[in-house]
């Protein structure tokens, strides 16, 4: 992400912007790989963490919705693994 672009607060909203063509692929890959993911909070009222916007499940959801390709997800994971 460049210095002029504000840090997004919602991964789900950011991936929606990417899917709409408002964010380039390379920027998306770098941003998502550096995302400060939250721990998923599961409870009886929310069996899936759909009420959270910043968890790894949001990436999986974007893949299922066709917003991210398999290659996108693989590249994000490679970048995350390199950081560790």
Buried (B, 14 or more C-beta within 10 A) or exposed (E): BEEEEEEBEEBBEBBBBBBEEEBEEEEBBBBBBEBEBBEBEEEEEEEEBEEBBBBBBBBEBBBEEEBBEEEBBEBBBEBBEEEE
